[in-house]
Amino acid sequence: MTENETSQRIAASILIVDGDIISRHAIADYLRHCGYSVVEAANTDEALLALQEPALSIDVILCDAAAVGTENAFGLASWVRQRRPELEVRMAGSMEGVVQTAAELCESGPHLARPYEPGAVVDYINQLRAKRHRM
């Protein structure tokens, strides 16, 4: 890993929205170990509070497509697109119906399957950030 890659990772902040505490903590711990700053939310209500907190800087949102709260996962994605369009929102899901719904409601369906494969999550986040920096 180059010094530039390390500094980019440390600068990145990920918001994980997942009601499954075991999945959320496992991937959060792994991402922290990789140098990312991680904010955890058990539901969309907690995620919305975090996104409105001026002291928190978020670069990428990784959200379980089945996340619940006042808004569902797709409502959260819509809120982000309207109010924080610079943020990358990525859905994670494993059920066929969730994938189809996500594909219809979002520009594309879930990109990651649960349970999370930690290395794939890190690679995917790096790809998202690299794509955003090229634009």
Biotite code that builds the C-alpha atoms (Angstrom):
import biotite.structure as struc

atoms = struc.array([
    struc.Atom([0.000, 0.000, 0.000], chain_id="A", res_id=1, res_name="MET", atom_name="CA", element="C"),
    struc.Atom([1.396, 3.387, -0.973], chain_id="A", res_id=2, res_name="THR", atom_name="CA", element="C"),
    struc.Atom([1.518, 6.335, 1.391], chain_id="A", res_id=3, res_name="GLU", atom_name="CA", element="C"),
    struc.Atom([-1.096, 8.121, -0.733], chain_id="A", res_id=4, res_name="ASN", atom_name="CA", element="C"),
    struc.Atom([-3.486, 5.132, -0.470], chain_id="A", res_id=5, res_name="GLU", atom_name="CA", element="C"),
    struc.Atom([-2.998, 5.092, 3.298], chain_id="A", res_id=6, res_name="THR", atom_name="CA", element="C"),
    struc.Atom([-3.734, 8.807, 3.639], chain_id="A", res_id=7, res_name="SER", atom_name="CA", element="C"),
    struc.Atom([-6.835, 8.473, 1.437], chain_id="A", res_id=8, res_name="GLN", atom_name="CA", element="C"),
    struc.Atom([-8.114, 5.621, 3.597], chain_id="A", res_id=9, res_name="ARG", atom_name="CA", element="C"),
    struc.Atom([-7.552, 7.533, 6.811], chain_id="A", res_id=10, res_name="ILE", atom_name="CA", element="C"),
    struc.Atom([-9.368, 10.544, 5.366], chain_id="A", res_id=11, res_name="ALA", atom_name="CA", element="C"),
    struc.Atom([-12.428, 8.472, 4.420], chain_id="A", res_id=12, res_name="ALA", atom_name="CA", element="C"),
    struc.Atom([-15.381, 8.246, 6.755], chain_id="A", res_id=13, res_name="SER", atom_name="CA", element="C"),
    struc.Atom([-17.993, 5.527, 6.315], chain_id="A", res_id=14, res_name="ILE", atom_name="CA", element="C"),
    struc.Atom([-21.529, 5.521, 7.735], chain_id="A", res_id=15, res_name="LEU", atom_name="CA", element="C"),
    struc.Atom([-22.785, 1.948, 8.164], chain_id="A", res_id=16, res_name="ILE", atom_name="CA", element="C"),
    struc.Atom([-26.557, 1.550, 8.510], chain_id="A", res_id=17, res_name="VAL", atom_name="CA", element="C"),
    struc.Atom([-27.499, -1.976, 9.533], chain_id="A", res_id=18, res_name="ASP", atom_name="CA", element="C"),
    struc.Atom([-29.923, -3.265, 12.147], chain_id="A", res_id=19, res_name="GLY", atom_name="CA", element="C"),
    struc.Atom([-28.015, -6.524, 12.520], chain_id="A", res_id=20, res_name="ASP", atom_name="CA", element="C"),
    struc.Atom([-25.605, -5.593, 15.294], chain_id="A", res_id=21, res_name="ILE", atom_name="CA", element="C"),
    struc.Atom([-23.270, -8.523, 14.590], chain_id="A", res_id=22, res_name="ILE", atom_name="CA", element="C"),
    struc.Atom([-22.917, -7.695, 10.876], chain_id="A", res_id=23, res_name="SER", atom_name="CA", element="C"),
    struc.Atom([-22.602, -3.967, 11.577], chain_id="A", res_id=24, res_name="ARG", atom_name="CA", element="C"),
    struc.Atom([-19.948, -4.340, 14.273], chain_id="A", res_id=25, res_name="HIS", atom_name="CA", element="C"),
    struc.Atom([-17.967, -6.917, 12.305], chain_id="A", res_id=26, res_name="ALA", atom_name="CA", element="C"),
    struc.Atom([-17.657, -4.796, 9.171], chain_id="A", res_id=27, res_name="ILE", atom_name="CA", element="C"),
    struc.Atom([-17.167, -1.593, 11.211], chain_id="A", res_id=28, res_name="ALA", atom_name="CA", element="C"),
    struc.Atom([-14.288, -3.138, 13.163], chain_id="A", res_id=29, res_name="ASP", atom_name="CA", element="C"),
    struc.Atom([-12.709, -4.407, 9.959], chain_id="A", res_id=30, res_name="TYR", atom_name="CA", element="C"),
    struc.Atom([-12.987, -0.997, 8.255], chain_id="A", res_id=31, res_name="LEU", atom_name="CA", element="C"),
    struc.Atom([-11.505, 0.713, 11.314], chain_id="A", res_id=32, res_name="ARG", atom_name="CA", element="C"),
    struc.Atom([-8.631, -1.763, 11.219], chain_id="A", res_id=33, res_name="HIS", atom_name="CA", element="C"),
    struc.Atom([-8.089, -0.720, 7.573], chain_id="A", res_id=34, res_name="CYS", atom_name="CA", element="C"),
    struc.Atom([-7.780, 2.935, 8.621], chain_id="A", res_id=35, res_name="GLY", atom_name="CA", element="C"),
    struc.Atom([-11.269, 4.234, 7.927], chain_id="A", res_id=36, res_name="TYR", atom_name="CA", element="C"),
    struc.Atom([-13.276, 6.385, 10.292], chain_id="A", res_id=37, res_name="SER", atom_name="CA", element="C"),
    struc.Atom([-16.601, 4.617, 10.873], chain_id="A", res_id=38, res_name="VAL", atom_name="CA", element="C"),
    struc.Atom([-19.934, 5.835, 12.179], chain_id="A", res_id=39, res_name="VAL", atom_name="CA", element="C"),
    struc.Atom([-22.525, 3.178, 12.984], chain_id="A", res_id=40, res_name="GLU", atom_name="CA", element="C"),
    struc.Atom([-26.306, 3.503, 12.819], chain_id="A", res_id=41, res_name="ALA", atom_name="CA", element="C"),
    struc.Atom([-28.765, 0.771, 13.784], chain_id="A", res_id=42, res_name="ALA", atom_name="CA", element="C"),
    struc.Atom([-31.562, 2.275, 11.658], chain_id="A", res_id=43, res_name="ASN", atom_name="CA", element="C"),
    struc.Atom([-32.315, 5.093, 9.240], chain_id="A", res_id=44, res_name="THR", atom_name="CA", element="C"),
    struc.Atom([-33.344, 7.464, 12.028], chain_id="A", res_id=45, res_name="ASP", atom_name="CA", element="C"),
    struc.Atom([-29.880, 7.206, 13.591], chain_id="A", res_id=46, res_name="GLU", atom_name="CA", element="C"),
    struc.Atom([-28.331, 7.609, 10.141], chain_id="A", res_id=47, res_name="ALA", atom_name="CA", element="C"),
    struc.Atom([-30.293, 10.808, 9.464], chain_id="A", res_id=48, res_name="LEU", atom_name="CA", element="C"),
    struc.Atom([-29.194, 12.235, 12.813], chain_id="A", res_id=49, res_name="LEU", atom_name="CA", element="C"),
    struc.Atom([-25.562, 11.431, 11.999], chain_id="A", res_id=50, res_name="ALA", atom_name="CA", element="C"),
    struc.Atom([-25.858, 12.990, 8.534], chain_id="A", res_id=51, res_name="LEU", atom_name="CA", element="C"),
    struc.Atom([-27.193, 16.217, 10.042], chain_id="A", res_id=52, res_name="GLN", atom_name="CA", element="C"),
    struc.Atom([-24.440, 16.428, 12.668], chain_id="A", res_id=53, res_name="GLU", atom_name="CA", element="C"),
    struc.Atom([-22.096, 19.216, 11.514], chain_id="A", res_id=54, res_name="PRO", atom_name="CA", element="C"),
    struc.Atom([-19.118, 17.749, 13.384], chain_id="A", res_id=55, res_name="ALA", atom_name="CA", element="C"),
    struc.Atom([-19.281, 14.479, 11.403], chain_id="A", res_id=56, res_name="LEU", atom_name="CA", element="C"),
    struc.Atom([-17.756, 14.216, 7.969], chain_id="A", res_id=57, res_name="SER", atom_name="CA", element="C"),
    struc.Atom([-19.151, 11.286, 5.964], chain_id="A", res_id=58, res_name="ILE", atom_name="CA", element="C"),
    struc.Atom([-17.818, 10.183, 2.546], chain_id="A", res_id=59, res_name="ASP", atom_name="CA", element="C"),
    struc.Atom([-19.667, 6.923, 1.896], chain_id="A", res_id=60, res_name="VAL", atom_name="CA", element="C"),
    struc.Atom([-22.866, 5.387, 3.264], chain_id="A", res_id=61, res_name="ILE", atom_name="CA", element="C"),
    struc.Atom([-23.105, 1.597, 3.327], chain_id="A", res_id=62, res_name="LEU", atom_name="CA", element="C"),
    struc.Atom([-26.728, 0.735, 4.045], chain_id="A", res_id=63, res_name="CYS", atom_name="CA", element="C"),
    struc.Atom([-28.508, -2.573, 4.467], chain_id="A", res_id=64, res_name="ASP", atom_name="CA", element="C"),
    struc.Atom([-31.270, -2.500, 1.832], chain_id="A", res_id=65, res_name="ALA", atom_name="CA", element="C"),
    struc.Atom([-33.671, -3.843, 4.466], chain_id="A", res_id=66, res_name="ALA", atom_name="CA", element="C"),
    struc.Atom([-32.852, -1.077, 6.990], chain_id="A", res_id=67, res_name="ALA", atom_name="CA", element="C"),
    struc.Atom([-35.822, 0.267, 8.900], chain_id="A", res_id=68, res_name="VAL", atom_name="CA", element="C"),
    struc.Atom([-36.753, 3.473, 10.669], chain_id="A", res_id=69, res_name="GLY", atom_name="CA", element="C"),
    struc.Atom([-39.047, 6.391, 9.939], chain_id="A", res_id=70, res_name="THR", atom_name="CA", element="C"),
    struc.Atom([-37.621, 6.107, 6.420], chain_id="A", res_id=71, res_name="GLU", atom_name="CA", element="C"),
    struc.Atom([-36.707, 2.812, 4.801], chain_id="A", res_id=72, res_name="ASN", atom_name="CA", element="C"),
    struc.Atom([-33.309, 2.389, 3.136], chain_id="A", res_id=73, res_name="ALA", atom_name="CA", element="C"),
    struc.Atom([-34.571, 3.818, -0.125], chain_id="A", res_id=74, res_name="PHE", atom_name="CA", element="C"),
    struc.Atom([-36.099, 6.815, 1.630], chain_id="A", res_id=75, res_name="GLY", atom_name="CA", element="C"),
    struc.Atom([-32.707, 7.422, 3.229], chain_id="A", res_id=76, res_name="LEU", atom_name="CA", element="C"),
    struc.Atom([-31.029, 7.206, -0.187], chain_id="A", res_id=77, res_name="ALA", atom_name="CA", element="C"),
    struc.Atom([-33.546, 9.679, -1.603], chain_id="A", res_id=78, res_name="SER", atom_name="CA", element="C"),
    struc.Atom([-32.964, 12.068, 1.321], chain_id="A", res_id=79, res_name="TRP", atom_name="CA", element="C"),
    struc.Atom([-29.210, 11.889, 0.722], chain_id="A", res_id=80, res_name="VAL", atom_name="CA", element="C"),
    struc.Atom([-29.558, 12.514, -3.027], chain_id="A", res_id=81, res_name="ARG", atom_name="CA", element="C"),
    struc.Atom([-31.652, 15.618, -2.354], chain_id="A", res_id=82, res_name="GLN", atom_name="CA", element="C"),
    struc.Atom([-29.663, 17.102, 0.516], chain_id="A", res_id=83, res_name="ARG", atom_name="CA", element="C"),
    struc.Atom([-26.148, 15.625, 0.298], chain_id="A", res_id=84, res_name="ARG", atom_name="CA", element="C"),
    struc.Atom([-25.600, 14.679, -3.367], chain_id="A", res_id=85, res_name="PRO", atom_name="CA", element="C"),
    struc.Atom([-21.823, 14.573, -2.911], chain_id="A", res_id=86, res_name="GLU", atom_name="CA", element="C"),
    struc.Atom([-22.173, 11.432, -0.786], chain_id="A", res_id=87, res_name="LEU", atom_name="CA", element="C"),
    struc.Atom([-21.923, 7.939, -2.209], chain_id="A", res_id=88, res_name="GLU", atom_name="CA", element="C"),
    struc.Atom([-24.787, 5.703, -1.031], chain_id="A", res_id=89, res_name="VAL", atom_name="CA", element="C"),
    struc.Atom([-24.417, 1.966, -1.524], chain_id="A", res_id=90, res_name="ARG", atom_name="CA", element="C"),
    struc.Atom([-26.978, -0.629, -0.633], chain_id="A", res_id=91, res_name="MET", atom_name="CA", element="C"),
    struc.Atom([-26.124, -4.100, 0.593], chain_id="A", res_id=92, res_name="ALA", atom_name="CA", element="C"),
    struc.Atom([-28.635, -6.891, 0.418], chain_id="A", res_id=93, res_name="GLY", atom_name="CA", element="C"),
    struc.Atom([-29.036, -10.588, -0.030], chain_id="A", res_id=94, res_name="SER", atom_name="CA", element="C"),
    struc.Atom([-32.685, -11.225, -0.817], chain_id="A", res_id=95, res_name="MET", atom_name="CA", element="C"),
    struc.Atom([-33.845, -11.295, -4.437], chain_id="A", res_id=96, res_name="GLU", atom_name="CA", element="C"),
    struc.Atom([-36.849, -9.069, -3.701], chain_id="A", res_id=97, res_name="GLY", atom_name="CA", element="C"),
    struc.Atom([-34.656, -6.445, -2.058], chain_id="A", res_id=98, res_name="VAL", atom_name="CA", element="C"),
    struc.Atom([-32.356, -6.453, -5.075], chain_id="A", res_id=99, res_name="VAL", atom_name="CA", element="C"),
    struc.Atom([-35.274, -5.934, -7.449], chain_id="A", res_id=100, res_name="GLN", atom_name="CA", element="C"),
    struc.Atom([-36.752, -3.139, -5.338], chain_id="A", res_id=101, res_name="THR", atom_name="CA", element="C"),
    struc.Atom([-33.390, -1.446, -5.066], chain_id="A", res_id=102, res_name="ALA", atom_name="CA", element="C"),
    struc.Atom([-32.864, -1.675, -8.818], chain_id="A", res_id=103, res_name="ALA", atom_name="CA", element="C"),
    struc.Atom([-36.227, -0.014, -9.389], chain_id="A", res_id=104, res_name="GLU", atom_name="CA", element="C"),
    struc.Atom([-35.905, 2.691, -6.746], chain_id="A", res_id=105, res_name="LEU", atom_name="CA", element="C"),
    struc.Atom([-32.215, 3.442, -7.042], chain_id="A", res_id=106, res_name="CYS", atom_name="CA", element="C"),
    struc.Atom([-30.134, 3.934, -10.138], chain_id="A", res_id=107, res_name="GLU", atom_name="CA", element="C"),
    struc.Atom([-28.751, 0.459, -9.557], chain_id="A", res_id=108, res_name="SER", atom_name="CA", element="C"),
    struc.Atom([-29.401, -2.331, -7.115], chain_id="A", res_id=109, res_name="GLY", atom_name="CA", element="C"),
    struc.Atom([-27.310, -3.523, -4.197], chain_id="A", res_id=110, res_name="PRO", atom_name="CA", element="C"),
    struc.Atom([-23.645, -3.937, -4.978], chain_id="A", res_id=111, res_name="HIS", atom_name="CA", element="C"),
    struc.Atom([-22.645, -6.010, -1.984], chain_id="A", res_id=112, res_name="LEU", atom_name="CA", element="C"),
    struc.Atom([-24.141, -9.110, -0.456], chain_id="A", res_id=113, res_name="ALA", atom_name="CA", element="C"),
    struc.Atom([-24.644, -9.779, 3.223], chain_id="A", res_id=114, res_name="ARG", atom_name="CA", element="C"),
    struc.Atom([-23.003, -11.233, 5.134], chain_id="A", res_id=115, res_name="PRO", atom_name="CA", element="C"),
    struc.Atom([-20.292, -8.786, 4.177], chain_id="A", res_id=116, res_name="TYR", atom_name="CA", element="C"),
    struc.Atom([-16.993, -10.059, 2.824], chain_id="A", res_id=117, res_name="GLU", atom_name="CA", element="C"),
    struc.Atom([-14.682, -7.498, 4.458], chain_id="A", res_id=118, res_name="PRO", atom_name="CA", element="C"),
    struc.Atom([-12.059, -7.339, 1.701], chain_id="A", res_id=119, res_name="GLY", atom_name="CA", element="C"),
    struc.Atom([-14.752, -6.796, -0.936], chain_id="A", res_id=120, res_name="ALA", atom_name="CA", element="C"),
    struc.Atom([-16.192, -3.891, 1.075], chain_id="A", res_id=121, res_name="VAL", atom_name="CA", element="C"),
    struc.Atom([-12.808, -2.167, 1.308], chain_id="A", res_id=122, res_name="VAL", atom_name="CA", element="C"),
    struc.Atom([-12.157, -2.675, -2.416], chain_id="A", res_id=123, res_name="ASP", atom_name="CA", element="C"),
    struc.Atom([-15.596, -1.339, -3.280], chain_id="A", res_id=124, res_name="TYR", atom_name="CA", element="C"),
    struc.Atom([-15.211, 1.773, -1.102], chain_id="A", res_id=125, res_name="ILE", atom_name="CA", element="C"),
    struc.Atom([-11.823, 2.491, -2.687], chain_id="A", res_id=126, res_name="ASN", atom_name="CA", element="C"),
    struc.Atom([-13.368, 2.148, -6.167], chain_id="A", res_id=127, res_name="GLN", atom_name="CA", element="C"),
    struc.Atom([-16.173, 4.561, -5.241], chain_id="A", res_id=128, res_name="LEU", atom_name="CA", element="C"),
    struc.Atom([-13.756, 7.129, -3.902], chain_id="A", res_id=129, res_name="ARG", atom_name="CA", element="C"),
    struc.Atom([-11.449, 6.818, -6.913], chain_id="A", res_id=130, res_name="ALA", atom_name="CA", element="C"),
    struc.Atom([-14.401, 7.256, -9.276], chain_id="A", res_id=131, res_name="LYS", atom_name="CA", element="C"),
    struc.Atom([-15.572, 10.352, -7.395], chain_id="A", res_id=132, res_name="ARG", atom_name="CA", element="C"),
    struc.Atom([-12.074, 11.891, -7.524], chain_id="A", res_id=133, res_name="HIS", atom_name="CA", element="C"),
    struc.Atom([-11.907, 11.348, -11.302], chain_id="A", res_id=134, res_name="ARG", atom_name="CA", element="C"),
    struc.Atom([-15.139, 13.295, -11.843], chain_id="A", res_id=135, res_name="MET", atom_name="CA", element="C"),
])
